[in-house]
Amino acid sequence: MKARFRLFLVIAIVVLAFPALVPACDGGEPARSTSSDDSRPTEDAATSDAGEDDGAAEAPSVGLGSIGLSGDTAGDGDGVLVAAATAAPTATAEAGSGEGVLVAVPTSTPTETGSGFTSVSAGETHTCGLRADGSIACWGDDLRGQATPPQGQFASVSASFQHTCGLRVDGTVACWGGNDYDQSTQPDGEFASVSAGGVHTCGVRLDGSVACWGLDEDGRASPPEGEFASVSAGGFHTCGVRLDGSVACWGVDEDGRASPPEGEFASVSAGGGHTCGVRVDGSVACWGYGSFRQSRAPEGEFASISAGVSHTCGLRVDGSVTCWGYYRDGQATPPAGEFVSISAGNYHSCGVKMDGSIACWGRNDDGQAIPPEG
């Protein structure tokens, strides 16, 4: 067991060096926003339960262009977005249960040269990747400027609905794109990580505390006190891994998406209506909405996990990618090969291969699944 755990730790550290951020909503297919208004995602009632059987049932429609979002309707159809997939925090051996203690650390500064990618984050209809030189490249829908990143060196990036945020190498956060709810108005200070949710954003400060900004309906942007190793902002809720390995969630709890199980976790990814986490033994646990089997995690050891709209993708310790849940657009059918990071978006997914190139699969109506060379 210790040997297997050491192997998991090594791979988890590799994933930390190449973090992938992801954001998500679940349980229904969001309708594309065609307006320049920065509308927040909404959740509409689900229209089909057929996905429970084969994962290919017609996904219920979700309106992204409407403002009517509240705890009363949230969870019925599980609207938008993508939650950034947080990389596993580092661990120190011989702690507590013997499985390691999680320690919050800043994302490492890029030191490589060249145009290859180290991480990728799939949003609703756009995608962003972090190059080895620290620059960010985005592609796909740029209606609100969410695919037009600023210049400079970054340590990580997180793409969501109509905004994107990145962590600069000096620890400051920069956000761009839609900002009607101040989700792109980042606070001052140094951060260890950042995660863009639906119309809110959260980050872990260097002291381990979590700060959130943007829409705070249902308490999704009101984090609890305490020290955290990582945080993941979903469409309507947020989850974080505490230093003791436990998971805490806040915001909408329809379908139990914000009610995590007990135990020690290395990372967590908050979707729209479901949440998944990698335990310290490498197994995956998911909770919340699951009509398309997006919450039914397979067995095996994983290095990282990313919850999308109605599907989930995970990076196994051997570098292969496994996805489950809604697959009609091909978003849950990953290519073969070895990957270093993975990100499940709304209806497409992307991953960084061992050679630094990016592969994407699934819906591509805005070019979100056509990455640049690198």
C-alpha positions in Angstrom: 0.0 0.0 0.0 2.8 2.4 0.9 4.5 1.7 -2.4 1.4 2.4 -4.3 0.8 5.6 -2.3 4.3 6.8 -3.0 3.6 6.3 -6.7 0.4 8.2 -6.4 2.2 11.1 -4.6 4.8 11.3 -7.4 2.2 11.5 -10.1 0.1 14.0 -8.0 3.1 16.2 -7.7 3.6 16.1 -11.5 -0.1 17.1 -11.9 0.5 20.0 -9.5 3.2 21.2 -11.7 0.9 21.1 -14.6 -2.5 22.1 -13.1 -5.6 22.1 -15.2 -8.5 24.3 -14.3 -12.1 23.4 -15.2 -15.5 24.7 -14.5 -19.2 23.1 -14.9 -22.9 22.6 -14.7 -24.7 19.4 -14.9 -27.8 17.5 -15.6 -28.8 19.2 -18.8 -27.6 20.6 -22.0 -27.1 24.4 -21.8 -28.4 26.5 -24.7 -25.7 28.7 -26.2 -25.9 32.4 -25.2 -26.3 34.5 -28.4 -26.5 37.8 -26.6 -23.6 40.1 -25.6 -25.3 40.4 -22.2 -23.3 38.7 -19.4 -26.2 36.5 -18.3 -25.6 34.2 -15.5 -26.4 30.5 -15.9 -29.8 29.2 -14.9 -31.1 25.8 -14.1 -34.3 24.5 -15.7 -36.3 21.4 -15.0 -34.9 18.2 -16.4 -37.0 16.7 -19.2 -35.6 13.2 -19.4 -34.4 10.5 -17.1 -33.4 8.2 -20.0 -29.7 9.1 -19.4 -29.8 6.9 -16.3 -29.7 3.9 -18.5 -27.3 4.6 -21.4 -25.8 8.1 -21.0 -26.9 9.0 -24.5 -30.4 10.3 -23.8 -31.3 13.7 -25.0 -30.0 16.2 -22.4 -32.6 18.6 -21.0 -32.4 22.2 -22.2 -30.8 24.8 -19.9 -31.1 28.5 -20.6 -27.8 30.3 -20.2 -29.2 33.7 -21.4 -31.7 34.1 -18.5 -31.0 35.8 -15.2 -33.6 33.8 -13.2 -31.3 31.8 -11.0 -32.2 30.9 -7.4 -31.9 28.1 -4.9 -35.5 27.2 -5.6 -34.8 26.3 -9.2 -31.2 25.3 -8.9 -30.6 21.6 -9.2 -33.8 20.8 -11.1 -32.0 20.9 -14.4 -28.5 21.9 -13.3 -27.5 24.7 -15.7 -24.2 25.9 -16.9 -20.6 26.1 -16.7 -17.4 24.6 -16.0 -15.6 24.2 -12.7 -11.9 24.4 -12.8 -10.2 21.1 -12.1 -7.9 21.7 -9.2 -4.6 19.8 -9.3 -3.8 17.6 -6.3 -2.0 19.4 -3.5 1.4 18.2 -2.4 1.5 15.8 0.6 4.1 15.1 3.3 4.5 11.5 4.5 3.8 10.0 7.9 0.8 12.3 8.7 -2.2 11.5 10.8 -3.6 8.4 9.1 -0.3 7.6 7.5 -1.6 8.7 4.1 -0.1 12.2 4.2 -1.0 15.7 5.2 -2.1 18.2 2.5 -0.2 21.4 2.4 -1.3 24.5 0.5 1.5 25.8 -1.8 1.7 28.4 -4.6 1.7 27.0 -8.1 5.2 26.7 -9.4 6.6 29.3 -11.6 7.1 28.2 -15.3 10.7 27.7 -16.1 10.5 25.8 -19.4 11.0 27.4 -22.8 9.2 26.6 -25.9 5.6 26.7 -27.1 4.3 23.4 -25.6 1.5 23.4 -23.1 1.6 22.4 -19.5 -2.1 22.6 -18.6 -5.5 23.2 -20.2 -8.9 24.4 -19.0 -12.2 23.8 -21.0 -14.9 26.4 -20.5 -18.4 26.5 -21.9 -17.6 27.3 -25.5 -14.0 28.4 -25.2 -10.8 26.8 -24.0 -7.5 28.2 -22.6 -4.1 26.6 -22.2 -1.0 27.5 -20.3 2.2 27.3 -22.4 5.5 26.2 -21.0 6.8 29.8 -21.2 4.0 31.0 -18.9 1.9 32.6 -21.6 -1.8 31.8 -22.1 -3.5 30.9 -25.4 -7.3 30.7 -25.7 -9.5 29.6 -28.6 -13.2 29.3 -29.3 -16.1 31.7 -28.5 -14.8 35.2 -27.6 -18.2 37.0 -27.3 -17.3 38.7 -24.0 -13.5 38.7 -24.4 -13.2 35.5 -22.4 -10.8 34.1 -25.0 -8.5 37.2 -25.1 -6.0 36.7 -22.3 -3.7 39.5 -21.1 0.0 39.3 -21.7 2.5 38.1 -19.1 3.6 35.0 -17.3 1.1 32.8 -15.6 1.3 29.7 -13.4 -2.3 28.5 -14.0 -5.5 29.3 -15.9 -9.2 28.6 -15.3 -11.9 29.0 -18.0 -15.6 29.1 -17.2 -18.9 30.4 -18.7 -18.1 33.8 -20.1 -15.0 34.7 -18.0 -11.5 33.4 -17.4 -9.0 33.9 -14.6 -5.3 33.1 -14.3 -2.8 33.1 -11.6 0.3 35.2 -12.5 3.8 34.0 -11.4 3.9 36.8 -8.8 0.8 35.3 -7.1 -1.6 38.0 -8.3 -4.9 37.0 -10.1 -6.0 38.4 -13.5 -9.5 37.9 -14.9 -11.0 38.8 -18.2 -14.3 38.4 -20.0 -17.8 38.9 -18.6 -18.0 40.9 -15.4 -21.7 41.9 -14.8 -21.5 40.3 -11.3 -17.9 41.4 -10.6 -16.7 37.8 -11.2 -13.8 39.3 -13.1 -13.0 42.0 -10.6 -10.3 40.2 -8.7 -9.1 41.3 -5.2 -5.6 42.4 -4.4 -3.1 40.1 -2.8 -1.2 36.9 -3.5 -2.9 33.6 -4.2 -1.8 30.0 -4.5 -4.6 29.0 -6.9 -7.7 30.4 -8.6 -10.9 28.8 -10.0 -13.5 30.4 -12.2 -17.1 29.3 -11.6 -20.4 30.2 -13.2 -20.5 33.9 -12.4 -18.3 33.8 -9.3 -14.6 33.1 -8.7 -12.7 31.7 -5.8 -9.0 31.5 -4.9 -6.8 30.1 -2.2 -4.6 32.8 -0.6 -1.0 32.1 0.5 -2.2 31.8 4.1 -4.6 29.0 3.1 -7.8 31.1 3.4 -10.3 31.2 0.6 -11.5 34.4 -1.0 -14.5 34.5 -3.4 -15.9 37.3 -5.5 -18.9 37.7 -8.0 -22.5 36.6 -7.5 -23.1 35.3 -4.0 -26.6 33.9 -4.4 -27.1 30.9 -2.1 -23.8 31.5 -0.5 -21.6 30.1 -3.3 -19.1 33.0 -2.8 -19.2 32.9 1.0 -16.5 30.4 2.0 -16.1 29.1 5.5 -13.1 30.0 7.7 -10.1 27.8 7.9 -7.1 26.8 5.8 -7.5 25.1 2.5 -5.1 23.3 0.1 -7.3 23.9 -3.0 -10.7 25.2 -4.1 -13.0 24.6 -7.1 -15.8 26.9 -8.1 -18.7 25.2 -9.8 -21.8 26.7 -11.5 -23.9 27.1 -8.3 -21.7 25.8 -5.5 -18.0 25.7 -4.4 -15.9 23.0 -2.8 -12.4 23.0 -1.2 -10.0 20.6 0.3 -8.9 21.5 3.8 -5.4 20.9 5.1 -6.6 17.8 6.9 -7.8 16.3 3.6 -11.5 16.8 4.4 -13.8 18.4 1.8 -16.0 21.4 2.6 -18.7 22.7 0.2 -20.9 25.8 0.2 -23.7 27.2 -2.0 -26.6 25.3 -3.6 -26.9 21.8 -2.2 -29.7 20.5 -4.5 -29.1 16.7 -5.2 -26.5 16.7 -2.5 -23.8 18.3 -4.7 -22.5 20.3 -1.7 -22.7 17.4 0.8 -19.3 15.7 0.5 -18.5 12.3 2.0 -16.1 11.9 4.9 -12.5 10.9 4.3 -9.2 12.4 3.1 -9.0 13.8 -0.4 -6.1 15.0 -2.5 -8.3 17.2 -4.9 -11.9 18.1 -5.7 -13.7 19.4 -8.7 -17.1 21.1 -8.4 -19.4 20.8 -11.4 -22.9 22.3 -11.9 -25.0 19.6 -10.2 -22.3 17.1 -9.2 -18.9 17.0 -7.5 -16.0 14.6 -7.7 -12.8 14.2 -5.7 -9.7 12.1 -5.7 -9.1 10.4 -2.3 -5.6 10.1 -1.0 -5.5 6.4 -2.0 -6.2 7.4 -5.7 -9.8 6.3 -5.8 -12.5 8.7 -7.0 -15.7 9.6 -5.1 -18.6 11.6 -6.7 -21.8 13.0 -5.2 -24.8 15.0 -6.4 -26.8 14.9 -9.6 -26.2 11.8 -11.6 -29.0 11.0 -14.1 -26.4 10.6 -16.9 -24.1 8.6 -14.7 -21.6 11.4 -14.3 -21.5 10.7 -10.6 -20.7 7.0 -11.0 -17.0 6.9 -10.8 -15.1 3.9 -12.1 -12.7 1.9 -10.0 -8.9 2.3 -10.2 -6.3 4.9 -9.2 -6.5 8.5 -10.4 -4.1 11.4 -10.3 -6.7 14.1 -11.0 -10.4 14.6 -11.8 -12.5 17.2 -13.7 -16.3 17.5 -13.4 -18.0 18.9 -16.5 -21.6 19.7 -17.3 -23.1 16.1 -17.6 -19.8 14.2 -17.8 -16.6 13.7 -15.8 -13.1 12.9 -16.9 -10.2 11.6 -14.8 -6.5 11.2 -15.4 -5.3 7.7 -14.2 -2.0 7.2 -12.6 -0.7 5.5 -15.8 -1.5 8.7 -17.8 -4.6 7.4 -19.6 -7.9 9.3 -19.5 -11.2 7.8 -18.6 -14.5 9.7 -18.9 -18.0 8.8 -18.0 -21.5 10.3 -18.2 -23.3 12.0 -21.1 -21.4 11.3 -24.3 -23.7 12.2 -27.2 -21.3 14.9 -28.5 -18.2 12.7 -27.9 -17.1 14.7 -24.8 -16.8 11.4 -22.8 -14.9 9.5 -25.5 -11.2 10.4 -25.0 -8.4 9.4 -27.4 -5.8 6.9 -26.4 -2.4 8.0 -25.2 -0.6 9.4 -22.1 -1.7 12.8 -20.7 -0.4 15.0 -17.9 -3.6 17.0 -17.3 -7.3 16.8 -18.2 -10.3 19.3 -18.2 -14.0 18.5 -18.8 -15.9 21.5 -20.1 -19.6 21.9 -20.9 -19.8 19.6 -23.9 -16.2 19.2 -24.9 -13.1 18.0 -23.1 -9.3 18.7 -23.5 -6.1 17.2 -22.2 -2.4 17.9 -22.4 -0.4 15.0 -23.8 3.1 14.0 -22.7 4.7 15.9 -25.6 3.0 19.2 -24.6 0.4 19.1 -27.3 -3.3 19.5 -26.6 -6.0 17.1 -27.7 -9.7 18.0 -27.5 -12.8 16.0 -28.2 -16.6 16.7 -28.2 -18.6 19.6 -29.4 -16.8 22.1 -31.6 -19.4 24.6 -32.8 -17.3 27.6 -31.8 -13.9 26.1 -32.4 -13.4 25.3 -28.7 -12.1 21.8 -29.6 -9.5 23.0 -32.1 -6.4 23.8 -30.1 -3.4 25.7 -31.5 -0.2 23.9 -32.2 2.2 23.8 -29.4 
